[in-house]
Amino acid sequence: MNAAERLIAQHGIAQVSSRRIAEEAGNTNHSAVAYHFGSRDGLLQKMVERQISELEPRRAAMIDALGDDGEIIDYVRATVMPMTESLGALSQPSWRARFIRQALADPAIGRLFDEDPCSARACAGSPVSCTRD
């Protein structure tokens, strides 16, 4: 996943093939991505899930702390702050930050971030809709 993260950060999602990811990871089997992740999209999904799983404990704690008294800004903060704190803690330049930027800009991959359970909880408690248009 680290090799894919680095390549996508450098070249963009559309320009990086499964074969190129396998080669960058030092794997001579060009089907390695399909073997380990089912497909290139499966790899991208796992990469997004990895990012979400790192953010989820902080988001969950912030949302739980709101109770029934949270204002909309509190829900926005609980959704956004863990990501910004995580990105701010990365070394510069960061392949992960660049990958996330690429992923969020891609409509199909960006939707995977919408599946974050803590973001869904924040939206459920928020007085506004949290849908991607």
Backbone torsions as a table, in degrees:
resi	resn	phi	psi	omega
1	MET	NA	-32.9	179.8
2	ASN	-64.9	-39.1	178.2
3	ALA	-64.0	-42.8	178.6
4	ALA	-63.8	-42.9	179.3
5	GLU	-58.1	-45.5	-178.9
6	ARG	-65.5	-46.5	-179.0
7	LEU	-64.1	-44.5	-179.9
8	ILE	-64.7	-39.9	178.1
9	ALA	-60.7	-38.1	-177.2
10	GLN	-80.6	-37.2	-168.4
11	HIS	-119.7	-14.1	-177.5
12	GLY	97.6	154.3	-175.8
13	ILE	-61.7	-48.0	-174.7
14	ALA	-66.8	-24.4	-175.2
15	GLN	-89.9	-1.2	-174.8
16	VAL	-113.5	117.9	-179.3
17	SER	-91.4	163.7	175.8
18	SER	-60.4	-39.9	179.2
19	ARG	-60.5	-45.2	-179.4
20	ARG	-64.6	-38.2	177.2
21	ILE	-62.9	-45.9	179.6
22	ALA	-60.7	-44.3	179.0
23	GLU	-62.0	-44.3	-179.6
24	GLU	-63.2	-32.3	179.6
25	ALA	-80.7	-1.1	178.7
26	GLY	82.1	19.5	-178.5
27	ASN	-101.3	126.1	179.8
28	THR	-81.3	-14.4	177.1
29	ASN	-84.0	110.0	-176.8
30	HIS	-70.8	-9.3	177.0
31	SER	-96.7	11.9	-175.4
32	ALA	-59.8	-39.8	-179.9
33	VAL	-63.1	-46.0	178.5
34	ALA	-63.8	-39.4	-179.9
35	TYR	-63.3	-46.1	-174.9
36	HIS	-84.2	-30.3	-172.5
37	PHE	-125.0	-2.0	-179.8
38	GLY	88.8	-37.1	-179.6
39	SER	-172.0	173.9	175.4
40	ARG	-63.3	-40.9	177.0
41	ASP	-63.6	-35.3	176.0
42	GLY	-63.1	-39.1	176.0
43	LEU	-63.4	-46.5	179.4
44	LEU	-60.7	-39.7	178.2
45	GLN	-63.0	-43.5	178.5
46	LYS	-63.8	-35.8	178.6
47	MET	-65.5	-41.5	177.1
48	VAL	-67.0	-43.5	179.0
49	GLU	-60.1	-37.2	177.9
50	ARG	-61.3	-44.6	179.4
51	GLN	-63.8	-45.9	-178.9
52	ILE	-62.6	-42.6	-177.9
53	SER	-63.5	-29.4	177.0
54	GLU	-73.7	-28.4	-178.1
55	LEU	-89.0	-26.1	-170.3
56	GLU	-56.7	-44.4	-179.4
57	PRO	-59.4	-42.6	-180.0
58	ARG	-66.7	-44.0	178.6
59	ARG	-62.5	-44.8	-178.9
60	ALA	-59.8	-43.5	179.9
61	ALA	-63.2	-42.0	-179.7
62	MET	-66.4	-40.5	179.6
63	ILE	-68.7	-43.0	178.4
64	ASP	-60.5	-37.4	-178.6
65	ALA	-67.5	-20.9	-179.5
66	LEU	-70.7	-32.4	-176.6
67	GLY	58.2	-140.2	179.7
68	ASP	-96.2	4.2	-173.0
69	ASP	-101.8	5.1	-174.5
70	GLY	-71.3	139.5	172.9
71	GLU	-92.0	166.3	-178.6
72	ILE	-56.9	-39.8	179.5
73	ILE	-62.5	-32.0	178.0
74	ASP	-66.9	-39.5	178.2
75	TYR	-69.3	-38.4	176.1
76	VAL	-63.0	-45.9	179.3
77	ARG	-59.3	-44.6	-179.2
78	ALA	-65.0	-27.2	179.2
79	THR	-84.1	-39.3	-171.8
80	VAL	-91.6	-41.5	-172.8
81	MET	-57.4	-44.0	179.1
82	PRO	-58.4	-37.6	178.4
83	MET	-67.7	-46.2	-178.5
84	THR	-66.5	-37.2	176.7
85	GLU	-64.6	-42.5	179.3
86	SER	-62.9	-46.7	-179.9
87	LEU	-66.5	-37.2	179.1
88	GLY	-66.1	-25.7	-179.1
89	ALA	-83.8	-10.6	-178.2
90	LEU	-75.6	152.8	175.5
91	SER	-67.5	159.9	-178.5
92	GLN	-113.4	132.3	-5.9
93	PRO	-75.8	156.6	-176.7
94	SER	-116.8	122.2	176.0
95	TRP	-65.2	-36.9	-178.6
96	ARG	-63.4	-46.1	179.4
97	ALA	-61.5	-40.9	179.3
98	ARG	-67.7	-39.1	175.9
99	PHE	-61.2	-46.2	-178.8
100	ILE	-60.4	-41.7	177.4
101	ARG	-59.7	-45.0	178.4
102	GLN	-62.8	-44.2	-177.0
103	ALA	-65.3	-43.5	-179.3
104	LEU	-67.3	-28.3	179.6
105	ALA	-78.9	-17.5	179.9
106	ASP	-91.0	119.4	-175.1
107	PRO	-56.2	-42.5	-177.6
108	ALA	-70.1	-44.6	-178.8
109	ILE	-74.9	-39.9	179.3
110	GLY	-57.5	-31.7	178.5
111	ARG	-63.7	-26.1	178.5
112	LEU	-62.3	-31.9	177.4
113	PHE	-67.3	-26.0	178.4
114	ASP	-67.1	-19.1	-178.4
115	GLU	-83.4	1.8	177.8
116	ASP	-59.9	119.0	-176.7
117	PRO	-61.5	-34.2	179.7
118	CYS	-71.8	-36.9	175.5
119	SER	-64.1	-39.1	177.6
120	ALA	-63.2	-40.2	177.6
121	ARG	-64.5	-40.7	178.7
122	ALA	-63.7	-41.0	179.3
123	CYS	-66.7	-37.2	179.8
124	ALA	-63.7	-34.8	-179.9
125	GLY	-84.8	-14.7	-176.6
126	SER	-82.1	147.6	178.9
127	PRO	-78.8	2.9	178.1
128	VAL	-122.8	160.9	178.7
129	SER	-74.4	145.9	179.8
130	CYS	-121.4	59.2	-179.6
131	THR	-109.5	150.5	178.8
132	ARG	-89.3	122.7	178.3
133	ASP	-104.6	NA	NA
